[in-house]
Amino acid sequence: MISQKAKYAIRALLALAQLESGSVSAAELAERERIPRKFLEHILADLKRDGIVQSRRGAMGGYSLLKPADMITFGHVLRLIDGPIAPLPCLSRIAYRRCEDCLDESNCHVRRVFAKVANAARAVLDQTTIADAIASPQTVRDLQKDLVDAG
């Protein structure tokens, strides 16, 4: 499961991607998306530090996407907010840790099954962008078909 923080981050990015133009204040974004304001401010700070969003001060200030929506993947956001995308520590690409109770990783049946799960999840998350998520239903169906055909 993803954390509530990651879910809020994705919802905030989807909302920012759908802005006609300009920017939106954290307070307005929090109200629109029903995200606790202080929590959203911490999330936006993380996204800003990573170069995904930008902020401007003043009457016309607020938050907007810095990166194009088609360059922001769900996988990147999840790793930024929640850390590794892996059901087992021995399958993590960025925080690998051998399972304490495992005698032989190469012959571990549990690892073998969950490696398939992890690879399928990574494929979807790393190939699906914020732009894809807000695209027309037909575009999303085409993307899903491409992912199934590739897997």
N, C-alpha and C positions, 0 to 999 in steps of 0.2 A: 504494500500500500504506500501511496505517497502521503507526505505529511500535509496537514492543513495549510502550512506556510507555503509549500510548493503549489498547492491548488490555488491559493490566493494569488501567488506570483503569476501563474499562467492566466488566471482570470483578468488580472490587471493588465498584462501584456496584450491579451485579446481585446480588451476595451481600448487601450491606447492605439492599437493597430486599426481600430474602426473609427477613430477620430477623423472627421472630415478635414480639418486642418488645425494648426495651432497646438495648444497644450491644455492640460486640465490640472487643476489643483489636486493635491493629495486628499483634501477634505471632500471635494466633489467626487473624485474617483472612489473613495471609500464609501460614500453614500450610495452612489450608483450601483456598485458591485457588492454592497452589504458586507464590507470587510472592516473590522475594527481599525480606526484611523491610525492609532499608534503602531499597531502591528504592520499595517500597510506602509507606514513611513520607514520602518526597518527593512521591509522587503524592497522598497524602492531604492533605499541606500545601497543594498547589496547589488541590485540590478544596475545602478549607476556606477558603482565601483568596477563592475565587470564591463562597462561600456555598452550596455544594452539600451539604457534609457538616459535621457539628459533632463536637466531641470534648469529653469530660468526664474529669477526673482522678479517681483514687481507686479503691477496691475495685469499685465498680459502674460505673466509667468505661469509656471506649472510644469508638469511632466509630459514628455513626449518620447517616442521611440528615437533612439540615436541610430541603431542598426535597422536596416529594412526588415520588415516582418518575414520576408522570404529567406532571411539569413539567420533567423532565430529558431533553433530546433527545440522541441520538447525535451530531448535528451540533455541538451546543454543546460537548460533551465533547471531540470531536475537534479543534475549533478551539482550545479551551483548552489542550490538551496538545500538539498537533502544528502548530497554526497554520492557515493557509488551506486550504480544500478546493477545490483547483483543479489540473487537470493541466498547465496552462500559466500562467505569471505574468500574462499579459494577460487571463486570465479570473478572476483573484482579485478578490473583492469587498472584502477588507480589506487586501490587500498588492499592489494592482495595480502591474505593471511592464510596460512595453512590451517585447516580444521584440526582442532586438538585431538579429536578422537579418530582421525583417519590414519591408517597405516600405509596405504598405497594409493595416492591420488590417481595415478594412471589407470587403476582398475576399480575405482570407486563407482559403483552403480548409481548411487544418489547423485554424485557430481555429474555423471554422464547425462542423466535425465534433466537435471536443472541447468546444465550448460545449454541444452536446446531451448529451454524456456528463456534463459537470459539472452541468448543470441537473437531469438525472435523478438523479444521485447526491445532490445537495443536497436534492431533493424527498424522497427516502427518508430520508436522515439527519436532516433537520430536522422530519420528521413522525413519526419513530419514537422513542418514549420508552423509558426503562428499564422502565416498567410494561408497555408493549407487548411487550417482549422476554421478559418472564417470564409473560406471559398464556398462556392455553390455546392450543393449536395452531389451533383454529377462529378465535379472535380475531386471531391473526397472519395467517391466510389472508384474513380479511375486510379487514384493513388493507392487505395486499398487493393485493387486488382493487381497493380504493378508490384506491390509488396508481396502478395501471395504468389505471383508468378516467379518472383526473384527468390523466394524462400523455398 
